């Protein structure tokens, strides 16, 4: 999964607002952000943007890009859980011990440990089966 390009997200949201209200030009937005049009186009090219600036842009254009970023984060977290559940569980074991406000992930970790035990047993069975095959004439 690629890293989101915040400037492009800002530009898409601005262009959508512009489609709804053609009077909202780049000069109009730049004026409300206290910059010039060239600087606004520079913002569109930035892969990352200061949080305060992004909040200001979201307020002016009336679109919450942070919601889109939160959705992307949830998608990435789900992908990590699918791709590497044991690493995901170990990550939460570390962070859970550092933050008393984090949910208890004991059940999730237990499930991952059971899956790891099943995987270990399958690997051992496969190795044993391969050893038996190697001794056959």
Buried (B, 14 or more C-beta within 10 A) or exposed (E): EEEBBBBEBBBBBBBEBBEEEEEBEBEBBBBBBEBEBEEBEEBBEBEEBEEEBBBBBBEBBEBBBEEBBEEBEEEEEEEBBEEEBEEBBEEBBEEBEEEEEEEEBEEBBEEBEEEEEEEEEEEEEEEEEEEEEEEEE
